[in-house]
Amino acid sequence: MGKIYNGAGWSATCIGRIDGDGKVYDSSTMLGKCIGRVDNDGKVYDGGGFLASCVGRVDKDGRVFNSGGPLGKCVGRVESDGTIYDSPGVFASRVGKSEAPHIFGGGAALLLLFR
């Protein structure tokens, strides 16, 4: 559905993908291993099955938190164009780009692929 890149420029390489069900894979090919998933409410899990643990969440503004609860620390943000930043502040560095159709996919990429 949407490829994930390790940068925002022309030299970025594809490091994963997100499918239509919100599952995150560590490769852009069909041989990639599922390393997590993101739900419609923005919760990010460390596996594709029902035994997976919640490792973070993404809010509707694109802020990415390292916990599924209200006490999580903001560890990055995703812009509406899919650019992924490593911090919520103005001095954040671009660490990737997501082609996923919504900001939840970019947040999942930050939590699962950029650890």
All heavy atoms as an XYZ file, in Angstrom:
830
protein
N       0.821     -1.188      0.000
C       0.000      0.000      0.000
C       0.869      1.258      0.000
O       0.743      2.095     -0.841
C      -0.913     -0.029      1.219
C      -1.857      1.097      1.270
S      -3.386      0.525      0.584
C      -4.440      1.860      0.829
N       1.794      1.337      0.982
C       2.644      2.511      1.057
C       4.055      2.146      1.456
O       4.267      1.454      2.451
N       5.019      2.585      0.694
C       6.421      2.302      1.001
C       6.941      3.291      2.032
O       6.470      4.421      2.119
C       7.263      2.365     -0.266
C       6.961      1.249     -1.242
C       7.876      1.314     -2.432
C       7.579      0.175     -3.383
N       8.434      0.192     -4.564
N       7.949      2.854      2.798
C       8.592      3.675      3.814
C      10.049      3.841      3.407
O      10.732      2.867      3.089
C       8.521      3.009      5.207
C       7.081      2.691      5.583
C       9.188      3.888      6.254
C       6.178      3.888      5.684
N      10.528      5.086      3.429
C      11.896      5.397      3.038
C      12.689      5.909      4.230
O      12.127      6.535      5.131
C      11.901      6.441      1.919
C      11.251      5.947      0.657
C       9.895      6.120      0.440
C      11.994      5.277     -0.311
C       9.281      5.651     -0.713
C      11.397      4.812     -1.466
C      10.043      4.994     -1.650
O       9.449      4.519     -2.791
N      14.001      5.695      4.212
C      14.850      6.108      5.331
C      15.369      7.539      5.183
O      16.339      7.912      5.814
C      16.017      5.142      5.512
C      16.980      5.154      4.350
O      16.726      5.794      3.328
N      18.075      4.445      4.497
N      14.741      8.322      4.405
C      15.082      9.722      4.231
C      14.005     10.391      3.405
O      13.100      9.739      2.888
N      14.118     11.695      3.270
C      13.104     12.416      2.503
C      13.623     12.893      1.158
O      12.879     13.420      0.355
C      12.596     13.605      3.314
N      14.886     12.689      0.881
C      15.493     13.169     -0.361
C      15.533     12.111     -1.449
O      15.037     10.996     -1.292
N      16.168     12.453     -2.552
C      16.237     11.550     -3.703
C      17.135     10.343     -3.448
O      17.045      9.332     -4.116
C      16.707     12.303     -4.942
C      18.053     12.953     -4.759
C      18.292     14.211     -4.289
C      19.334     12.370     -4.998
N      19.634     14.443     -4.217
C      20.305     13.314     -4.666
C      19.754     11.127     -5.473
C      21.660     13.076     -4.768
C      21.113     10.889     -5.577
C      22.047     11.859     -5.235
N      18.020     10.433     -2.471
C      18.922      9.316     -2.186
C      18.357      8.333     -1.159
O      19.032      7.383     -0.772
C      20.273      9.843     -1.699
O      20.103     10.543     -0.487
N      17.137      8.541     -0.714
C      16.535      7.659      0.279
C      16.260      6.278     -0.318
O      15.938      6.151     -1.493
C      15.234      8.267      0.789
N      16.417      5.257      0.512
C      16.124      3.898      0.080
C      14.905      3.364      0.820
O      14.641      3.750      1.958
C      17.325      2.960      0.329
O      17.674      3.025      1.711
C      18.513      3.352     -0.501
N      14.203      2.480      0.170
C      12.999      1.896      0.753
C      13.405      0.873      1.810
O      14.199     -0.025      1.541
C      12.162      1.243     -0.341
S      10.613      0.581      0.272
N      12.860      1.013      3.026
C      13.201      0.093      4.108
C      12.007     -0.711      4.596
O      12.131     -1.519      5.501
C      13.838      0.847      5.293
C      12.884      1.903      5.836
C      15.167      1.443      4.902
C      13.341      2.521      7.138
N      10.839     -0.493      4.024
C       9.672     -1.235      4.460
C       8.416     -0.773      3.751
O       8.466      0.078      2.861
N       7.294     -1.340      4.179
C       6.013     -0.965      3.594
C       4.894     -1.194      4.598
O       5.059     -1.920      5.582
C       5.741     -1.767      2.327
C       5.536     -3.238      2.547
C       5.275     -3.985      1.245
N       5.335     -5.419      1.428
C       4.306     -6.180      1.802
N       3.140     -5.641      2.009
N       4.464     -7.479      1.964
N       3.771     -0.557      4.324
C       2.559     -0.726      5.118
C       1.457     -1.167      4.169
O       1.257     -0.549      3.118
C       2.172      0.580      5.819
C       3.276      1.024      6.759
C       0.868      0.425      6.569
C       3.052      2.364      7.385
N       0.744     -2.237      4.518
C      -0.327     -2.694      3.643
C      -1.661     -2.059      4.038
O      -1.734     -1.258      4.975
C      -0.404     -4.220      3.605
C      -0.902     -4.847      4.899
O      -1.314     -4.116      5.819
O      -0.886     -6.086      4.987
N      -2.704     -2.408      3.345
C      -4.018     -1.807      3.562
C      -4.632     -2.126      4.910
O      -5.514     -1.416      5.382
N      -4.188     -3.207      5.563
C      -4.702     -3.577      6.881
C      -3.941     -2.909      8.015
O      -4.213     -3.162      9.176
C      -4.627     -5.092      7.068
C      -5.530     -5.842      6.108
O      -6.541     -5.250      5.669
O      -5.221     -7.002      5.791
N      -2.929     -2.107      7.685
C      -2.134     -1.434      8.704
C      -0.945     -2.239      9.173
O      -0.248     -1.832     10.097
N      -0.666     -3.363      8.545
C       0.495     -4.164      8.943
C       1.763     -3.561      8.348
O       1.779     -3.135      7.204
C       0.335     -5.611      8.501
C      -0.744     -6.323      9.298
C      -0.775     -7.789      8.999
C      -1.838     -8.445      9.870
N      -1.980     -9.857      9.566
N       2.821     -3.529      9.174
C       4.099     -2.942      8.785
C       5.086     -4.070      8.518
O       5.243     -4.977      9.352
C       4.636     -2.012      9.891
C       5.965     -1.399      9.496
C       3.619     -0.928     10.219
N       5.765     -4.005      7.364
C       6.739     -5.016      6.966
C       8.130     -4.404      6.870
O       8.264     -3.221      6.552
C       6.345     -5.628      5.614
C       5.048     -6.390      5.673
C       3.838     -5.738      5.490
C       5.027     -7.749      5.929
C       2.639     -6.421      5.559
C       3.834     -8.449      5.999
C       2.642     -7.783      5.812
O       1.460     -8.459      5.885
N       9.151     -5.223      7.094
C      10.530     -4.735      7.085
C      11.161     -4.748      5.697
O      12.356     -4.563      5.550
C      11.391     -5.523      8.067
C      11.521     -6.996      7.711
O      10.887     -7.453      6.725
O      12.248     -7.703      8.429
N      10.369     -4.942      4.669
C      10.856     -4.931      3.291
C       9.725     -4.478      2.382
O       8.547     -4.640      2.704
C      11.318     -6.337      2.890
O      11.597     -6.392      1.502
N      10.086     -3.939      1.244
C       9.059     -3.504      0.298
C       8.558     -4.648     -0.567
O       7.558     -4.524     -1.248
C       9.602     -2.392     -0.600
O      10.681     -2.883     -1.372
N       9.225     -5.797     -0.512
C       8.822     -6.941     -1.317
C       7.836     -7.817     -0.552
O       7.629     -7.633      0.648
C      10.050     -7.787     -1.714
O      10.583     -8.402     -0.532
C      11.110     -6.938     -2.377
N       7.289     -8.781     -1.239
C       6.351     -9.711     -0.604
C       7.064    -10.653      0.367
O       6.418    -11.341      1.145
C       5.616    -10.528     -1.673
C       4.741     -9.665     -2.578
S       3.595     -8.614     -1.673
C       2.348     -9.788     -1.275
N       8.392    -10.693      0.343
C       9.156    -11.550      1.243
C       9.410    -10.893      2.596
O      10.015    -11.501      3.469
C      10.489    -11.927      0.594
C      10.391    -12.694     -0.719
C      11.770    -12.912     -1.302
C       9.669    -14.003     -0.522
N       8.969     -9.660      2.770
C       9.186     -8.945      4.020
C       8.465     -9.587      5.188
O       7.396    -10.174      5.048
N       9.057     -9.461      6.364
C       8.491    -10.004      7.595
C       7.618     -8.937      8.260
O       8.013     -7.776      8.366
C       9.634    -10.412      8.516
C       9.206    -10.909      9.860
C      10.434    -11.205     10.720
C      10.019    -11.289     12.167
N      11.153    -11.223     13.059
N       6.454     -9.337      8.730
C       5.572     -8.407      9.444
C       6.169     -8.131     10.819
O       6.387     -9.044     11.604
C       4.173     -8.995      9.584
S       3.035     -7.917     10.472
N       6.452     -6.848     11.097
C       7.057     -6.485     12.384
C       6.097     -5.710     13.277
O       6.447     -5.339     14.383
C       8.345     -5.669     12.179
C       8.057     -4.400     11.392
C       9.404     -6.503     11.511
C       9.204     -3.431     11.364
N       4.895     -5.458     12.794
C       3.928     -4.747     13.616
C       2.729     -4.302     12.823
O       2.592     -4.597     11.636
N       1.859     -3.568     13.507
C       0.655     -3.066     12.855
C       0.188     -1.794     13.548
O       0.563     -1.508     14.682
C      -0.448     -4.111     12.867
C      -1.093     -4.334     14.209
C      -2.216     -5.370     14.139
N      -3.027     -5.376     15.317
C      -2.748     -5.987     16.453
N      -1.620     -6.658     16.561
N      -3.557     -5.929     17.491
N      -0.632     -1.032     12.840
C      -1.250      0.156     13.397
C      -2.758      0.030     13.207
O      -3.230     -0.382     12.151
C      -0.685      1.452     12.753
C      -0.933      1.487     11.262
C      -1.244      2.693     13.415
N      -3.509      0.330     14.272
C      -4.968      0.266     14.210
C      -5.544      1.585     13.718
O      -4.840      2.583     13.616
C      -5.545     -0.051     15.590
C      -5.369     -1.509     15.972
O      -5.081     -2.323     15.080
O      -5.529     -1.817     17.155
N      -6.834      1.587     13.452
C      -7.510      2.796     12.970
C      -7.530      3.925     13.994
O      -7.718      5.077     13.638
C      -8.936      2.468     12.541
C      -8.968      1.639     11.290
O      -8.063      1.709     10.473
N     -10.002      0.831     11.147
N      -7.337      3.598     15.270
C      -7.323      4.638     16.305
C      -5.913      5.160     16.580
O      -5.716      5.985     17.458
C      -7.973      4.140     17.588
C      -7.259      2.948     18.193
O      -6.333      2.408     17.557
O      -7.622      2.550     19.318
N      -4.906      4.665     15.844
C      -3.546      5.168     15.983
C      -2.652      4.378     16.912
O      -1.478      4.701     17.065
N      -3.151      3.324     17.541
C      -2.314      2.497     18.419
C      -1.403      1.627     17.566
O      -1.823      1.035     16.581
C      -3.181      1.617     19.312
C      -4.035      2.410     20.286
C      -3.466      2.347     21.659
C      -4.288      3.203     22.590
N      -5.028      2.465     23.558
N      -0.131      1.553     17.966
C       0.875      0.799     17.223
C       1.284     -0.413     18.054
O       1.580     -0.292     19.243
C       2.107      1.676     16.914
C       3.155      0.889     16.161
C       1.685      2.915     16.139
N       1.321     -1.587     17.413
C       1.644     -2.846     18.077
C       2.912     -3.451     17.476
O       3.215     -3.227     16.307
C       0.483     -3.832     17.944
C      -0.761     -3.347     18.636
C      -1.675     -2.541     17.970
C      -1.013     -3.670     19.960
C      -2.807     -2.069     18.605
C      -2.149     -3.201     20.604
C      -3.037     -2.406     19.921
O      -4.157     -1.938     20.555
N       3.626     -4.254     18.281
C       4.901     -4.823     17.846
C       4.766     -6.164     17.130
O       5.740     -6.878     16.965
C       5.873     -4.938     19.016
C       5.392     -5.886     20.101
O       4.269     -6.454     19.984
O       6.127     -6.075     21.080
N       3.605     -6.504     16.693
C       3.374     -7.735     15.945
C       2.067     -7.660     15.186
O       1.256     -6.756     15.402
N       1.861     -8.613     14.301
C       0.661     -8.612     13.494
C      -0.493     -9.381     14.106
O      -1.634     -9.240     13.680
N      -0.222    -10.197     15.117
C      -1.243    -11.032     15.728
C      -1.910    -10.407     16.933
O      -1.602     -9.283     17.340
N      -2.827    -11.188     17.546
C      -3.577    -10.661     18.684
C      -2.784    -10.676     19.980
O      -3.200    -10.083     20.972
C      -4.905    -11.422     18.843
C      -4.740    -12.873     19.195
C      -4.737    -13.273     20.520
C      -4.598    -13.827     18.209
C      -4.591    -14.599     20.847
C      -4.456    -15.158     18.532
C      -4.447    -15.552     19.853
N      -1.625    -11.324     20.008
C      -0.772    -11.332     21.203
C       0.244    -10.193     21.210
O       1.053    -10.091     22.118
C      -0.033    -12.669     21.308
C      -0.912    -13.898     21.548
C      -0.056    -15.154     21.556
C      -1.678    -13.761     22.848
N       0.207     -9.345     20.224
C       1.165     -8.238     20.125
C       0.943     -7.228     21.239
O      -0.177     -7.027     21.706
C       1.030     -7.555     18.767
N       2.034     -6.584     21.648
C       1.981     -5.556     22.693
C       1.933     -4.174     22.060
O       2.558     -3.925     21.033
C       3.221     -5.646     23.583
O       3.288     -6.887     24.216
N       1.244     -3.274     22.715
C       1.164     -1.890     22.243
C       2.485     -1.193     22.573
O       2.921     -1.188     23.717
C       0.002     -1.171     22.907
S      -0.220      0.524     22.349
N       3.125     -0.620     21.547
C       4.411      0.054     21.747
C       4.310      1.571     21.592
O       5.288      2.279     21.769
C       5.492     -0.481     20.787
C       5.793     -1.932     21.086
C       5.090     -0.290     19.343
N       3.149      2.060     21.261
C       2.991      3.501     21.111
C       1.696      3.859     20.424
O       0.846      2.999     20.157
N       1.563      5.150     20.160
C       0.357      5.630     19.490
C       0.680      6.880     18.690
O       1.694      7.539     18.915
C      -0.751      5.923     20.496
C      -0.445      7.064     21.437
C      -1.545      7.252     22.480
N      -1.109      8.137     23.539
C      -1.185      9.464     23.498
N      -1.703     10.054     22.454
N      -0.761     10.192     24.505
N      -0.212      7.170     17.756
C      -0.107      8.361     16.926
C      -1.423      9.118     17.082
O      -2.495      8.539     16.927
C       0.104      7.998     15.441
C       0.366      9.240     14.624
C       1.237      7.005     15.284
N      -1.333     10.411     17.419
C      -2.577     11.170     17.542
C      -2.981     11.766     16.196
O      -2.253     11.659     15.210
C      -2.491     12.222     18.648
C      -1.573     13.381     18.341
O      -1.073     13.496     17.208
O      -1.348     14.199     19.254
N      -4.141     12.387     16.164
C      -4.676     12.890     14.888
C      -3.872     14.063     14.326
O      -3.998     14.386     13.154
C      -6.141     13.280     15.038
C      -6.404     14.381     16.041
C      -7.880     14.668     16.152
C      -8.200     15.646     17.227
N      -7.663     16.953     17.063
N      -3.008     14.671     15.144
C      -2.146     15.760     14.677
C      -0.805     15.265     14.152
O       0.026     16.069     13.731
C      -1.905     16.763     15.804
C      -3.185     17.445     16.244
O      -4.052     17.700     15.374
O      -3.335     17.710     17.445
N      -0.567     13.949     14.204
C       0.675     13.383     13.698
C       1.774     13.234     14.728
O       2.868     12.804     14.394
N       1.508     13.563     15.978
C       2.516     13.384     17.022
C       2.597     11.903     17.395
O       1.580     11.236     17.524
C       2.191     14.225     18.246
C       2.311     15.715     17.970
C       1.928     16.504     19.158
N       0.520     16.178     19.476
C      -0.202     16.797     20.377
N       0.322     17.769     21.080
N      -1.450     16.453     20.592
N       3.823     11.417     17.569
C       4.064     10.003     17.841
C       4.546      9.857     19.280
O       5.497     10.522     19.692
C       5.119      9.435     16.868
C       5.335      7.967     17.124
C       4.692      9.684     15.428
N       3.887      8.979     20.041
C       4.204      8.769     21.454
C       4.721      7.343     21.654
O       4.288      6.416     20.968
C       2.963      8.997     22.319
C       2.461     10.406     22.272
C       1.564     10.799     21.291
C       2.892     11.339     23.190
C       1.099     12.109     21.229
C       2.438     12.647     23.139
C       1.536     13.034     22.160
N       5.624      7.160     22.620
C       6.230      5.858     22.853
C       5.445      4.986     23.822
O       5.952      4.017     24.350
C       7.677      6.011     23.334
C       7.785      6.694     24.669
O       6.802      7.136     25.243
N       8.999      6.800     25.167
N       4.201      5.324     24.063
C       3.326      4.534     24.915
C       1.897      4.668     24.400
O       1.532      5.706     23.838
C       3.409      5.027     26.360
O       2.408      4.426     27.148
N       1.114      3.640     24.610
C      -0.275      3.692     24.182
C      -1.159      4.483     25.126
O      -2.262      4.868     24.776
N      -0.668      4.755     26.329
C      -1.442      5.475     27.330
C      -1.159      6.966     27.331
O      -0.381      7.484     26.526
N      -1.787      7.676     28.283
C      -1.640      9.137     28.338
C      -0.282      9.618     28.856
O       0.031     10.793     28.750
C      -2.759      9.560     29.287
C      -2.996      8.372     30.154
C      -2.722      7.179     29.287
N       0.543      8.734     29.402
C       1.828      9.138     29.970
C       2.995      8.968     29.004
O       4.143      9.148     29.387
C       2.112      8.335     31.242
C       1.096      8.516     32.371
C       1.454      7.648     33.554
C       0.996      9.975     32.775
N       2.717      8.633     27.767
C       3.775      8.430     26.787
C       4.509      9.719     26.439
O       3.943     10.810     26.463
N       5.783      9.583     26.119
C       6.612     10.716     25.719
C       6.523     10.880     24.206
O       6.580      9.905     23.458
C       8.056     10.455     26.125
C       9.021     11.524     25.706
C      10.443     11.141     26.067
C      11.390     12.154     25.488
N      12.770     11.710     25.536
N       6.420     12.110     23.732
C       6.374     12.376     22.301
C       7.779     12.190     21.727
O       8.718     12.855     22.139
C       5.862     13.789     22.025
S       5.613     14.123     20.281
N       7.916     11.261     20.771
C       9.224     10.920     20.224
C       9.385     11.338     18.765
O      10.414     11.072     18.152
C       9.502      9.406     20.355
C       9.604      9.016     21.816
C       8.446      8.593     19.637
N       8.396     11.991     18.211
C       8.498     12.428     16.829
C       7.164     12.885     16.289
O       6.171     12.960     17.021
N       7.163     13.194     15.004
C       5.923     13.626     14.376
C       5.929     13.260     12.900
O       6.982     13.011     12.313
C       5.705     15.125     14.550
C       6.596     16.004     13.718
C       6.271     17.486     13.958
N       6.887     18.349     12.997
C       8.118     18.816     13.064
N       8.886     18.489     14.067
N       8.597     19.614     12.117
N       4.735     13.228     12.332
C       4.558     12.934     10.918
C       3.730     14.061     10.324
O       2.670     14.407     10.834
C       3.832     11.589     10.713
C       3.680     11.288      9.233
C       4.569     10.470     11.420
N       4.247     14.661      9.267
C       3.520     15.731      8.585
C       2.484     15.118      7.642
O       2.541     13.940      7.320
C       4.493     16.605      7.800
C       5.488     17.343      8.665
C       4.850     18.402      9.546
O       3.895     19.054      9.097
O       5.311     18.558     10.683
N       1.551     15.928      7.188
C       0.487     15.431      6.313
C       1.015     14.942      4.962
O       0.375     14.133      4.302
C      -0.575     16.506      6.113
O       0.005     17.660      5.540
N       2.200     15.398      4.555
C       2.786     14.923      3.295
C       3.565     13.626      3.467
O       4.124     13.097      2.511
C       3.677     15.987      2.667
C       4.926     16.279      3.487
O       5.037     15.804      4.637
O       5.794     17.007      2.976
N       3.625     13.080      4.689
C       4.306     11.819      4.952
C       5.720     11.944      5.466
O       6.357     10.941      5.776
N       6.252     13.158      5.590
C       7.611     13.332      6.108
C       7.638     12.990      7.590
O       6.799     13.453      8.361
C       8.101     14.770      5.885
O       7.984     15.086      4.496
C       9.542     14.928      6.305
N       8.615     12.175      7.977
C       8.734     11.699      9.351
C       9.897     12.421     10.025
O      11.009     12.444      9.500
C       8.972     10.177      9.370
C       7.832      9.458      8.645
C       9.121      9.669     10.797
C       8.107      7.994      8.385
N       9.634     12.999     11.205
C      10.642     13.731     11.976
C      10.927     13.005     13.284
O      10.045     12.364     13.851
C      10.157     15.154     12.271
C      10.054     16.018     11.048
C       8.871     16.094     10.319
C      11.132     16.760     10.601
C       8.776     16.887      9.190
C      11.049     17.555      9.473
C       9.865     17.614      8.773
O       9.776     18.396      7.650
N      12.151     13.142     13.787
C      12.573     12.441     15.001
C      12.270     13.190     16.288
O      12.676     12.775     17.361
C      14.060     12.110     14.927
C      14.949     13.356     14.916
O      14.416     14.478     14.846
O      16.178     13.189     14.963
N      11.574     14.299     16.205
C      11.272     15.110     17.375
C      10.029     15.944     17.078
O       9.751     16.256     15.924
C      12.468     16.026     17.676
O      12.119     17.042     18.569
N       9.304     16.340     18.106
C       8.127     17.181     17.864
C       8.464     18.659     17.662
O       7.642     19.425     17.199
C       7.295     16.994     19.134
C       8.296     16.661     20.187
C       9.377     15.884     19.489
N       9.692     19.061     17.965
C      10.065     20.473     17.930
C      10.452     20.985     16.559
O      10.486     20.257     15.567
N      10.761     22.281     16.512
C      11.116     22.928     15.248
C      12.521     22.561     14.773
O      12.838     22.744     13.607
C      10.988     24.470     15.352
C       9.548     24.873     15.562
C      11.867     25.011     16.458
N      13.367     22.045     15.658
C      14.725     21.666     15.279
C      14.830     20.169     14.976
O      15.918     19.604     14.990
C      15.713     22.046     16.380
C      15.781     23.519     16.601
C      15.264     24.084     17.752
C      16.332     24.353     15.641
C      15.309     25.454     17.960
C      16.387     25.722     15.833
C      15.868     26.275     16.995
N      13.719     19.546     14.677
C      13.692     18.117     14.384
C      14.373     17.822     13.054
O      14.394     18.651     12.149
C      12.246     17.633     14.340
N      14.929     16.625     12.962
C      15.561     16.174     11.720
C      14.611     15.248     10.969
O      13.898     14.450     11.578
C      16.843     15.390     12.030
O      17.769     16.210     12.673
N      14.635     15.355      9.641
C      13.845     14.436      8.828
C      14.540     13.086      8.821
O      15.706     12.985      8.463
C      13.717     14.940      7.398
C      12.873     16.171      7.282
C      12.639     16.556      5.863
N      13.918     16.759      5.159
C      14.020     17.245      3.954
N      12.946     17.566      3.270
N      15.196     17.413      3.394
N      13.826     12.056      9.236
C      14.418     10.723      9.270
C      13.792      9.787      8.246
O      14.289      8.691      8.032
C      14.311     10.087     10.677
C      15.158     10.852     11.668
C      12.877      9.986     11.137
N      12.712     10.185      7.626
C      12.094      9.298      6.664
C      10.902      9.909      5.968
O      10.527     11.062      6.207
N      10.323      9.100      5.106
C       9.159      9.510      4.317
C       8.247      8.303      4.190
O       8.701      7.184      3.969
C       9.624      9.984      2.942
C       8.533     10.416      2.024
C       8.288     11.886      2.144
C       7.334     12.336      1.057
N       6.660     13.546      1.385
N       6.949      8.540      4.336
C       5.962      7.483      4.233
C       5.021      7.767      3.071
O       4.554      8.895      2.911
C       5.168      7.392      5.542
O       4.039      6.574      5.387
N       4.753      6.746      2.279
C       3.757      6.861      1.222
C       2.404      6.326      1.674
O       1.511      6.172      0.862
C       4.221      6.103     -0.023
C       5.391      6.732     -0.726
C       5.820      5.941     -1.956
O       5.324      4.812     -2.161
O       6.651      6.459     -2.705
N       2.291      6.000      2.962
C       1.013      5.516      3.484
C      -0.021      6.632      3.365
O       0.319      7.808      3.506
C       1.170      5.085      4.937
N      -1.265      6.287      3.122
C      -2.279      7.310      2.856
C      -2.731      8.117      4.072
O      -3.523      9.012      3.932
C      -3.435      6.503      2.273
C      -3.265      5.141      2.814
C      -1.784      4.942      2.965
N      -2.240      7.811      5.258
C      -2.630      8.572      6.447
C      -1.442      8.691      7.399
O      -0.469      7.944      7.283
C      -3.830      7.923      7.150
C      -3.654      6.455      7.387
N      -2.820      5.938      8.349
C      -4.188      5.388      6.756
C      -2.870      4.624      8.319
N      -3.677      4.260      7.358
N      -1.515      9.612      8.329
C      -0.396      9.863      9.234
C      -0.149      8.709     10.195
O       0.965      8.554     10.684
C      -0.596     11.177     10.024
C      -1.889     11.148     10.822
C      -0.533     12.370      9.104
C      -2.080     12.327     11.739
N      -1.141      7.878     10.452
C      -0.928      6.748     11.356
C       0.141      5.814     10.812
O       0.937      5.259     11.548
C      -2.225      5.977     11.579
C      -3.260      6.731     12.366
C      -4.574      6.337     12.338
C      -2.936      7.832     13.135
C      -5.551      7.017     13.062
C      -3.888      8.528     13.861
C      -5.199      8.104     13.828
N       0.186      5.631      9.506
C       1.201      4.769      8.900
C       2.604      5.302      9.092
O       3.539      4.552      9.355
N       2.787      6.603      8.966
C       4.097      7.207      9.204
C       4.519      7.089     10.653
O       5.690      6.881     10.952
N       3.580      7.217     11.553
C       3.882      7.051     12.971
C       4.279      5.632     13.311
O       5.195      5.399     14.094
N       3.603      4.684     12.701
C       3.963      3.284     12.911
C       5.362      3.024     12.396
O       6.141      2.290     13.010
C       2.947      2.363     12.230
N       5.704      3.624     11.270
C       7.043      3.462     10.718
C       8.088      4.017     11.675
O       9.140      3.411     11.881
C       7.146      4.165      9.351
N       7.815      5.167     12.277
C       8.769      5.765     13.211
C       8.983      4.844     14.420
O      10.115      4.632     14.848
C       8.273      7.127     13.664
C       9.163      7.879     14.655
C      10.521      8.177     14.040
C       8.511      9.159     15.101
N       7.922      4.269     14.945
C       8.039      3.430     16.129
C       8.628      2.048     15.835
O       9.343      1.495     16.657
C       6.673      3.266     16.800
C       6.154      4.496     17.509
C       4.702      4.316     17.897
C       6.982      4.801     18.738
N       8.334      1.489     14.663
C       8.731      0.120     14.382
C       9.981     -0.014     13.517
O      10.816     -0.869     13.751
C       7.580     -0.635     13.713
C       6.324     -0.786     14.565
C       5.168     -1.317     13.725
C       6.586     -1.710     15.741
N      10.131      0.828     12.516
C      11.249      0.693     11.590
C      12.461      1.542     11.965
O      13.583      1.197     11.621
C      10.813      1.064     10.170
C       9.863      0.082      9.495
C       9.298      0.684      8.225
C      10.568     -1.207      9.193
N      12.256      2.629     12.689
C      13.358      3.533     13.019
C      13.811      3.383     14.462
O      14.250      4.336     15.060
C      12.958      4.987     12.739
C      12.753      5.286     11.293
C      11.482      5.438     10.774
C      13.829      5.420     10.439
C      11.288      5.723      9.441
C      13.648      5.699      9.105
C      12.368      5.856      8.600
N      13.702      2.204     15.057
C      14.138      2.045     16.434
C      15.631      1.855     16.505
O      16.264      1.293     15.722
C      13.548      0.839     17.131
C      12.203      0.470     16.852
C      11.809     -0.670     17.720
N      10.928     -1.519     16.939
C      10.416     -2.608     17.378
N      10.701     -3.034     18.556
N       9.620     -3.325     16.658
